[in-house]
Amino acid sequence: MYVTQAGWKSEIFQVTVGFLPDWAKGTALGLVALGFLTLWTVKLKRKLAYHRAVRSGQPIPAAARYAQGRGTDYLGSYAPQPRPDDTSA
């Protein structure tokens, strides 16, 4: 018989919340859920603002763009220099 094991995230959560009294476990679970909802709401709000700006034709600064490119695009003088494509092969 195959028994599934809990993931490492749920194990960490159980260990962290396991020492709390019952009334605090509910509060901790509520705070975690509130945190996820807040992050999701902020992400959705930024995405909607981006789409509104695109539809209205407003310029979008590089830091506010949705789905940015690679991290090396924003490293400035620390970014590696692009190599020319070698098509002579």
C-alpha positions in Angstrom: 0.0 0.0 0.0 1.3 3.5 -1.0 1.1 6.2 1.7 1.5 9.7 0.6 3.8 11.9 2.7 3.0 15.5 3.6 4.9 18.1 1.7 7.7 20.1 3.4 5.5 23.2 3.4 2.7 21.6 5.3 5.2 20.0 7.7 6.7 23.4 8.5 3.3 24.8 9.0 2.2 22.0 11.4 5.4 22.3 13.4 5.0 26.1 13.6 1.4 26.0 14.6 1.6 22.8 16.6 2.8 24.4 19.9 0.0 27.0 19.9 -3.3 26.5 21.9 -6.4 25.7 20.0 -7.8 29.3 20.0 -4.5 30.6 18.5 -4.4 28.0 15.8 -7.6 29.4 14.3 -6.2 32.9 14.5 -2.9 31.8 12.9 -4.7 30.0 10.1 -6.9 33.1 9.5 -3.8 35.4 9.4 -2.2 33.1 6.8 -5.3 33.1 4.7 -5.6 36.9 5.0 -2.0 37.2 3.9 -2.5 35.1 0.8 -5.7 37.1 -0.1 -3.9 40.4 0.3 -1.0 39.3 -1.9 -3.5 38.0 -4.5 -5.5 41.3 -4.4 -2.4 43.4 -4.8 -1.2 41.3 -7.7 -4.6 41.5 -9.4 -4.8 45.3 -8.8 -1.4 45.9 -10.5 -2.3 43.6 -13.4 -5.5 45.6 -14.0 -3.8 48.9 -13.7 -1.2 47.7 -16.3 -3.9 46.6 -18.7 -5.8 49.9 -18.3 -2.5 51.8 -19.1 -1.9 49.7 -22.1 -5.4 50.3 -23.5 -5.2 54.0 -22.9 -1.9 54.3 -24.7 0.0 55.7 -21.7 3.8 55.0 -21.5 4.6 52.4 -18.9 7.9 52.7 -16.9 10.2 49.7 -17.0 9.7 49.0 -13.2 5.9 48.9 -13.5 5.7 46.6 -16.5 3.8 43.4 -16.2 5.7 40.2 -17.1 9.1 41.8 -17.2 12.0 40.3 -19.2 15.1 38.6 -17.8 16.7 40.0 -14.7 19.8 41.0 -16.7 17.7 43.6 -18.5 17.6 45.7 -15.3 21.2 45.3 -13.9 22.5 48.4 -15.6 26.3 48.6 -15.8 26.5 45.2 -14.0 24.6 43.4 -16.8 26.8 41.0 -18.9 27.6 42.3 -22.3 25.5 40.7 -25.1 27.5 38.4 -27.3 27.2 38.8 -31.1 25.5 35.9 -32.7 28.0 33.6 -34.4 26.4 32.6 -37.6 29.6 31.6 -39.5 29.4 28.0 -38.3 
